[in-house]
Amino acid sequence: METHELIIVGAGAMGSAAAYHGAKVGLNPLLLEQFKIGHNNGSSHGGSRITRYANTEAEECRGPCGEK
């Protein structure tokens, strides 16, 4: 029975990168994906993809003493 030191759920951009870097340092990753490779159900596909912007002007981004 094969063993894996690293199990990753989701073969999107981040999961694939994690598997790659895990293998690069000598781990045996198992990468799990519920859809066929190349599907259009992921968060990085299409016009409604999830994007996040860094907003250092927002109040919640300031430190406990008000510094940026």
C-alpha positions as CSV (number, residue, x, y, z in Angstrom):
1,M,0.0,0.0,0.0
2,E,1.4,3.4,-1.0
3,T,1.6,6.1,1.7
4,H,1.5,9.8,1.4
5,E,3.1,12.4,3.7
6,L,1.0,15.2,2.1
7,I,-2.7,15.0,1.1
8,I,-4.2,18.0,-0.8
9,V,-7.8,18.5,-1.5
10,G,-8.3,20.6,-4.7
11,A,-6.1,20.5,-7.8
12,G,-6.5,24.1,-8.7
13,A,-3.7,26.7,-8.8
14,M,-3.0,26.6,-5.1
15,G,-3.4,22.8,-4.6
16,S,-1.2,22.0,-7.6
17,A,1.4,24.4,-6.4
18,A,1.3,22.8,-2.9
19,A,1.7,19.4,-4.4
20,Y,4.6,20.5,-6.6
21,H,6.5,22.1,-3.8
22,G,5.8,19.2,-1.5
23,A,7.3,16.8,-4.1
24,K,10.2,19.1,-4.6
25,V,11.2,18.8,-1.0
26,G,10.9,15.0,-1.1
27,L,7.3,14.4,0.1
28,N,5.0,12.0,-1.7
29,P,1.8,14.2,-2.2
30,L,-1.6,12.9,-3.0
31,L,-3.6,15.5,-4.9
32,L,-7.4,15.0,-4.9
33,E,-9.8,16.7,-7.2
34,Q,-13.6,16.1,-7.6
35,F,-13.8,17.3,-11.2
36,K,-12.0,16.4,-14.4
37,I,-8.8,18.3,-15.0
38,G,-9.6,21.4,-17.0
39,H,-13.1,21.8,-15.6
40,N,-14.8,25.2,-15.3
41,N,-16.1,24.9,-11.8
42,G,-13.2,26.3,-9.9
43,S,-12.8,29.7,-8.2
44,S,-10.2,30.8,-10.7
45,H,-12.4,30.2,-13.8
46,G,-14.6,32.6,-15.7
47,G,-15.9,36.1,-15.2
48,S,-17.1,35.5,-11.7
49,R,-13.7,34.2,-10.4
50,I,-12.8,35.1,-6.9
51,T,-10.3,37.9,-6.7
52,R,-9.0,39.7,-3.7
53,Y,-7.3,43.1,-3.5
54,A,-5.0,44.4,-0.8
55,N,-6.5,47.5,0.7
56,T,-4.1,49.1,3.1
57,E,-6.3,52.1,3.5
58,A,-9.1,50.1,5.2
59,E,-9.5,50.6,8.9
60,E,-9.4,46.8,9.6
61,C,-6.0,46.7,7.9
62,R,-4.4,48.9,10.5
63,G,-2.4,47.6,13.4
64,P,-3.4,47.8,17.1
65,C,-1.8,51.2,17.5
66,G,-3.3,52.7,14.3
67,E,-0.1,52.3,12.2
68,K,-0.3,50.9,8.6
